[in-house]
Every structure is written in C-alpha cells, then in structure tokens.
Amino acid sequence: YNGPNLVLKYDRTQNKLVNIAVDDLSSPYYALRDPQGNAIGLSACDVDGDGREEIYFLNTNNAYS
C-alpha cells in the first residue's frame, strides 16, 4: 500500500526473495507494479486450468473491480 506492488520470487543463487517487478518498461512484470492501485491483498491460483497461476490484486480504489 502507498507505493508500487512487489512481485517476490525466491532466488536460490542469492538465497533470498527478490522483487521481479522492477521499474523497467521492458519487464514482463512492469504492469503489476501499479503504483496508484493501493493494493491491500492478493490471491493466486490456476483459474483456467492451463497449469499457470493467475494473480488477482485486491485494490482499495476504483481502478479495477
């Protein structure tokens, strides 16, 4: 809340979580940053059964619903 979202992934080489939603327009995760979204929660699951999880962000504004 009050800043860009983080997308954390465990990096085994660094032995820690790293943010992959970097401030770089060429990043495939750039749009997930959504700094005006005021996210307060998220959920992830394979909604469409394709073997890949989808991410849902819960925002407190009217940007998405």
Summary of the structure (lengths in Angstrom):
residues: 65
radius of gyration: 13.1
end to end distance: 17.0
largest distance: 39.3
contacts: 117
relative contact order: 0.23
helix: 6%
strand: 32%
